[in-house]
């Protein structure tokens, strides 16, 4: 009439499915960890280049009167206003 052990096979199928899902989840989590580590390393190198101080020798500026320096609100620059050469 019916196959013997049909219920047992159903149980094994569910176990197989659970094992496959666990394998997929572990594979995905490993990939996400690798991606995260790569992102952290990338941001560390960017931070190191931004915080690195570079000195460039240049001649001193000429004397000036009535000048003021202001920081640029969006860039890492100084703006010089109202200079008069002496």
C-alpha positions as CSV (number, residue, x, y, z in Angstrom):
1,X,0.0,0.0,0.0
2,X,2.4,2.7,1.1
3,X,6.1,2.8,1.4
4,X,7.6,1.6,4.6
5,X,9.4,4.3,6.6
6,X,7.8,7.2,4.7
7,X,7.5,9.2,7.9
8,X,11.2,8.6,8.6
9,X,12.1,10.1,5.2
10,X,10.1,13.2,5.9
11,X,12.1,13.7,9.1
12,X,15.4,13.3,7.2
13,X,14.2,15.8,4.6
14,X,13.5,18.4,7.3
15,X,17.0,17.7,8.8
16,X,18.6,18.2,5.4
17,X,16.8,21.5,4.8
18,X,17.8,22.7,8.3
19,X,21.4,21.7,7.6
20,X,21.4,23.5,4.2
21,X,19.9,26.7,5.8
22,X,22.5,26.6,8.6
23,X,25.3,26.2,6.0
24,X,24.0,29.2,4.0
25,X,23.7,31.3,7.1
26,X,27.2,30.5,8.3
27,X,28.6,31.2,4.8
28,X,26.8,34.5,4.6
29,X,28.0,35.5,8.1
30,X,31.6,34.7,7.1
31,X,31.3,36.8,4.0
32,X,29.9,39.7,6.0
33,X,32.7,39.4,8.5
34,X,35.3,39.5,5.7
35,X,33.5,42.5,4.2
36,X,33.5,44.3,7.5
37,X,37.1,43.6,8.1
38,X,38.0,45.0,4.7
39,X,35.9,48.1,5.3
40,X,37.6,48.7,8.7
41,X,41.1,48.3,7.1
42,X,40.1,50.7,4.3
43,X,38.9,53.3,6.7
44,X,42.0,52.9,8.8
45,X,44.2,53.7,5.8
46,X,42.1,56.7,4.9
47,X,42.3,58.0,8.5
48,X,46.0,57.5,8.5
49,X,46.4,59.5,5.3
50,X,44.2,62.3,6.5
51,X,45.9,62.6,9.9
52,X,49.4,62.5,8.4
53,X,51.2,65.9,8.7
54,X,53.3,67.0,5.7
55,X,55.6,69.9,5.9
56,X,56.5,71.8,2.8
57,X,59.3,74.4,3.0
58,X,58.4,77.8,1.6
59,X,59.7,81.4,1.9
60,X,58.1,83.6,4.6
61,X,55.3,85.9,3.5
62,X,55.8,89.6,3.0
63,X,54.8,91.9,5.9
64,X,51.1,92.9,5.8
65,X,48.9,95.3,7.6
66,X,45.2,95.1,8.5
67,X,44.9,91.5,7.6
68,X,42.8,88.8,9.2
69,X,42.6,85.0,8.7
70,X,39.4,83.1,8.9
71,X,38.8,79.4,8.7
72,X,36.8,78.1,5.8
73,X,33.5,76.6,7.1
74,X,33.6,73.5,4.8
75,X,37.2,73.0,3.7
76,X,40.5,72.7,5.6
77,X,41.7,76.1,4.4
78,X,42.3,79.6,5.8
79,X,41.0,82.7,4.0
80,X,43.1,85.9,4.1
81,X,41.1,89.2,4.1
82,X,42.2,92.8,3.8
83,X,45.9,92.6,3.3
84,X,48.0,95.6,2.5
85,X,51.7,95.2,1.6
86,X,54.1,97.2,3.6
